[in-house]
Amino acid sequence: MQLKEEILINLIRDDQHLTIRTYHGEYRNLMLLLFDQIYYDDFGECKGMGRCGTCIVQITSSTAPLPPRDRNENTTLTKLDLADPSLRLSCQLLIDRSLHNSTITLLS
């Protein structure tokens, strides 16, 4: 029996610091993890389609390169005039090793 490798994500919101523990494949994306573990009102309105911009996070630090903005993410963030590459839609970030030990600030 092989144990799943733990992924730790440090989350900051309104001066609260939390560490969330998860595993690859436990959640489809970061938005669903945050929605399930820490419920926030009006978070993820489009349910992961990358269109509403209500799940914006800032990747404050990461130990591995994150995948580039893809699909609807770049279009949505451009419409919101958010060019900073550290700003991402959590619904477009898959839960994998690239998020391990990252620090993420919830902006939405």
ABEGO torsion letter per residue (X at the ends): XBBBBBBBBBBBBGGBBBBBBBBBGABABAAAAAAAABBBBGBGAAGGAGAAGAABBBBABBABBBBBBBEAAAAAAAAAGBABAABBBAAABBBBAAABGBBBBBAX
